[in-house]
Amino acid sequence: MIETMRQINTIAEMRVHINEAKRQGKKVGFVPTMGYLHEGHLSLVRAARETCDLVVMSIFVNPLQFGPNEDFDRYPRDIERDRELARSAGVDLLFTPEVREMYPRPMLTNVSVATVTEPLCGRSRPGHFDGVATVVAKLFQIVQPDYAFFGQKDAQQVAVVTQMTYDLSMPVQVVPCPIVREADGLAMSSRNVYLSLEERSQALVLSRSLKQAEAWLAEGMAIREIRDGLIRMISEMPLASIDYVEVLGYPDLAPVDKPSKGDSIIVALAVRFGKTRLIDNLITTI
């Protein structure tokens, strides 16, 4: 850990620091984010701090992963606040490139991961995971991390990035970290700031329904019945508009009819409350 966090805006400068760290034999941990930091992000920094000599965080709102009708322009940003939170959490190097630094000219190269990108958010947000995989691959090339820390709240993103690193033999270990929740159970998200008081109150149905799903799975209830029951629970909230409710295998995200003992299952939700789309999930072993 270096004494004072450095904020770096260019790829060239980041490479200078990374090359020096590698020369010294330091293990580099990386926490990629889109900023507007919350406790979930900071928990990733602490996990990196425990196992790595140098902790790098990126803050970059990546336009490639936003669709034409999504919230790129209104995505919350507060770099001054983020800088202080990153420093206090133990980040050594804070990488904050502008879009023109990451994409100085139109990208002609696209990283696309098949199969695990097709259900869930991949179905409702076409092209989203191509944008995710492309920017993460680019960030991995810039930062050259030994370990990269991702929150399990976006479990599909974890599956996509893990598959990409395996398929392309990238020398980085993806470390999934547990979902961090508010005291009332709402999964922490930068988008929570968009919620009205009533929307936020009704959004608590997500964590409640996941707890119910866990109980139903333990009881051996059929997958289709679990899904139907969750849809009924969530639909009771008048402000909720369901994008998807799915029960799938994990991490392959394949359909599951009758899970066997030892199978890993994800219960994944995406629901809009007003204009705000929230995701949440539960991963459990049968």
C-alpha positions in Angstrom: 0.0 0.0 0.0 1.3 3.4 -0.9 0.9 6.3 1.5 -1.2 8.6 -0.7 -3.7 7.5 -3.2 -2.8 8.7 -6.7 -5.5 9.6 -9.2 -4.5 8.7 -12.8 -6.4 9.8 -15.9 -4.3 8.4 -18.8 -3.5 4.9 -19.9 0.2 5.8 -20.4 0.6 6.9 -16.8 -1.3 3.9 -15.4 1.1 1.6 -17.3 4.1 3.3 -15.8 2.9 2.6 -12.2 1.8 -0.9 -13.1 5.1 -1.8 -14.7 6.9 -0.5 -11.6 4.7 -2.6 -9.3 5.2 -5.7 -11.4 9.0 -5.0 -11.4 8.9 -5.0 -7.6 6.9 -8.3 -7.6 3.7 -6.8 -6.2 0.4 -8.5 -6.5 -2.1 -6.2 -8.2 -5.8 -6.2 -7.2 -8.3 -4.5 -9.4 -11.8 -3.2 -8.6 -13.5 -1.9 -11.8 -16.5 0.4 -11.1 -18.7 3.0 -12.8 -18.5 5.2 -9.8 -21.1 6.7 -7.4 -19.5 4.4 -4.9 -21.3 2.7 -2.0 -20.5 0.2 0.6 -20.7 -2.7 -1.9 -17.8 -1.2 -3.9 -15.9 -0.5 -0.7 -16.2 -4.1 0.4 -14.5 -5.1 -2.8 -11.6 -2.7 -2.0 -11.3 -4.3 1.4 -11.2 -7.8 -0.1 -8.5 -6.7 -2.5 -6.6 -5.0 0.3 -6.5 -8.3 2.3 -4.7 -10.3 -0.5 -2.9 -7.8 -2.7 0.0 -5.4 -2.4 -1.4 -2.7 -4.8 -5.1 -2.0 -5.1 -6.3 -0.2 -8.3 -9.9 1.0 -8.7 -11.3 2.3 -12.0 -14.2 4.7 -12.3 -15.5 4.8 -15.8 -19.1 5.0 -17.0 -18.7 2.9 -20.1 -20.9 4.0 -23.0 -20.5 0.7 -24.8 -22.7 -1.1 -22.3 -25.7 1.3 -22.4 -28.4 0.9 -25.0 -29.9 3.9 -26.9 -32.8 4.3 -24.5 -30.9 3.6 -21.3 -29.5 6.0 -18.6 -25.9 6.7 -19.7 -26.4 10.5 -19.5 -28.2 10.5 -16.2 -26.2 7.7 -14.6 -25.1 9.3 -11.2 -21.7 10.7 -11.0 -19.8 12.4 -8.1 -16.1 12.1 -8.6 -15.1 14.3 -5.6 -17.2 12.1 -3.3 -15.9 8.9 -4.9 -12.3 10.0 -4.6 -12.6 10.5 -0.9 -14.4 7.2 -0.4 -11.8 5.4 -2.5 -8.9 6.9 -0.6 -10.4 6.1 2.8 -11.1 2.5 1.8 -7.5 1.9 0.9 -7.2 2.4 -2.9 -3.7 3.0 -4.0 -4.3 4.0 -7.7 -7.6 5.5 -8.8 -8.0 5.3 -12.6 -10.5 7.9 -13.9 -10.2 8.1 -17.7 -12.4 10.2 -19.9 -14.4 8.5 -22.7 -12.0 10.0 -25.2 -9.0 8.4 -23.4 -10.6 4.9 -23.5 -12.1 5.3 -27.0 -10.1 7.9 -28.9 -11.6 6.7 -32.1 -14.6 4.3 -32.9 -14.0 0.8 -31.6 -13.7 -1.8 -34.4 -13.0 -4.6 -32.0 -15.7 -6.2 -29.9 -15.4 -8.9 -27.3 -18.5 -11.1 -27.3 -19.1 -14.0 -25.0 -21.8 -16.5 -26.1 -24.4 -18.5 -24.2 -24.0 -17.0 -20.7 -24.9 -13.6 -22.1 -28.2 -14.8 -23.7 -30.7 -15.1 -20.8 -31.5 -12.6 -18.1 -30.1 -9.1 -18.7 -28.7 -10.2 -22.0 -32.2 -10.9 -23.3 -33.6 -7.6 -22.2 -30.5 -5.5 -22.8 -29.1 -6.5 -26.2 -25.5 -5.7 -26.6 -25.0 -4.9 -23.0 -22.6 -7.7 -22.2 -20.6 -7.1 -25.4 -19.9 -3.7 -24.0 -19.1 -5.1 -20.5 -16.7 -7.7 -21.9 -15.0 -5.3 -24.2 -14.3 -2.6 -21.6 -13.3 -5.2 -19.0 -10.9 -6.8 -21.4 -9.4 -3.4 -22.2 -9.1 -2.5 -18.5 -7.4 -5.8 -17.8 -4.9 -5.0 -20.6 -4.2 -1.6 -19.0 -4.1 -2.6 -15.3 -2.7 -6.1 -15.7 -4.2 -7.3 -12.4 -3.5 -10.6 -10.7 -6.9 -10.5 -9.1 -10.1 -8.7 -10.1 -12.9 -8.2 -7.6 -16.6 -8.1 -8.7 -19.8 -7.9 -6.7 -22.1 -10.9 -6.9 -25.1 -8.6 -7.2 -24.6 -8.7 -11.0 -24.0 -12.5 -11.0 -24.4 -12.7 -14.8 -21.6 -10.1 -15.2 -19.4 -12.3 -13.0 -20.2 -15.3 -15.1 -19.5 -13.5 -18.3 -16.1 -12.0 -17.1 -15.1 -15.4 -15.7 -15.9 -17.2 -18.9 -14.0 -14.5 -20.9 -10.8 -14.8 -18.8 -10.9 -18.6 -19.1 -11.5 -18.7 -22.8 -8.8 -16.1 -23.6 -6.3 -17.4 -21.1 -6.1 -14.1 -19.3 -3.7 -14.2 -16.4 -6.2 -12.8 -13.9 -8.3 -14.5 -11.2 -11.8 -13.2 -11.0 -12.9 -13.0 -7.3 -16.7 -12.9 -6.7 -17.7 -11.0 -3.5 -21.0 -11.3 -1.6 -23.9 -8.9 -2.2 -23.9 -6.0 0.3 -27.4 -4.9 1.5 -28.9 -2.0 3.3 -30.2 -2.8 6.8 -33.7 -3.4 5.4 -32.4 -5.9 2.8 -32.3 -3.8 -0.3 -29.2 -4.7 -2.4 -26.9 -1.7 -2.6 -26.8 -0.1 -6.0 -25.8 3.3 -7.5 -29.2 3.4 -9.1 -31.0 3.3 -5.7 -30.7 7.1 -5.6 -33.3 7.3 -8.3 -36.0 5.7 -6.2 -38.8 7.7 -4.5 -39.6 6.8 -0.9 -42.6 4.7 -2.0 -40.6 3.0 -4.8 -37.9 2.1 -2.4 -40.3 0.7 0.1 -41.9 -1.5 -2.5 -38.5 -2.6 -3.8 -37.9 -4.5 -0.6 -40.1 -7.2 -2.1 -37.0 -8.3 -4.0 -35.0 -9.4 -1.0 -38.2 -10.8 0.6 -39.0 -12.9 -2.4 -35.4 -14.3 -2.6 -35.7 -15.4 1.0 -38.9 -17.2 0.1 -37.3 -18.8 -2.9 -34.5 -20.1 -0.7 -37.1 -21.7 1.6 -39.0 -23.2 -1.3 -35.8 -24.6 -2.8 -35.0 -26.2 0.5 -38.5 -27.8 0.6 -38.0 -29.3 -2.9 -40.7 -27.2 -4.6 -40.7 -27.5 -8.4 -38.7 -24.9 -10.2 -41.7 -23.7 -12.3 -43.8 -23.4 -9.1 -41.1 -21.3 -7.5 -40.9 -19.0 -10.4 -44.7 -18.6 -10.6 -44.8 -17.9 -6.8 -42.1 -15.2 -7.1 -44.0 -13.5 -9.9 -47.1 -13.4 -7.8 -45.3 -12.0 -4.8 -43.6 -9.2 -6.8 -46.7 -8.4 -8.8 -48.5 -7.5 -5.6 -46.5 -4.3 -5.5 -48.4 -1.8 -7.6 -45.2 0.1 -8.7 -43.3 -3.1 -9.8 -42.9 -3.9 -13.4 -41.2 -7.3 -13.9 -38.4 -7.6 -16.5 -37.6 -11.2 -15.6 -37.8 -13.7 -12.8 -35.7 -16.8 -13.5 -34.4 -19.9 -11.7 -31.4 -21.2 -13.6 -28.2 -23.2 -13.1 -25.1 -21.2 -12.2 -22.7 -20.2 -13.5 -23.8 -21.7 -16.9 -27.2 -20.0 -16.6 -28.8 -23.0 -18.3 -32.5 -23.9 -17.7 -33.1 -26.3 -14.8 -36.1 -28.6 -14.6 -35.3 -30.9 -11.7 -32.0 -29.9 -9.9 -29.9 -32.7 -8.4 -28.2 -32.6 -5.0 -25.1 -30.5 -5.2 -26.3 -28.3 -8.1 -25.7 -24.6 -7.9 -28.9 -22.6 -8.6 -29.4 -18.9 -9.1 -32.7 -17.1 -8.5 -32.4 -13.9 -10.5 -34.7 -10.9 -10.6 -34.9 -7.7 -12.6 -37.8 -5.4 -11.8 -38.5 -1.7 -12.5 -39.9 0.5 -9.9 -40.9 3.7 -11.7 -38.1 4.4 -14.1 -35.5 2.6 -12.1 -34.5 -1.0 -13.0 -33.1 -3.0 -10.1 -31.5 -6.5 -10.2 -31.0 -8.9 -7.3 -30.2 -12.6 -7.0 -29.7 -15.5 -4.7 -27.1 -18.2 -5.5 -27.5 -21.4 -3.5 -26.5 -25.1 -3.6 -29.2 -27.7 -3.5 
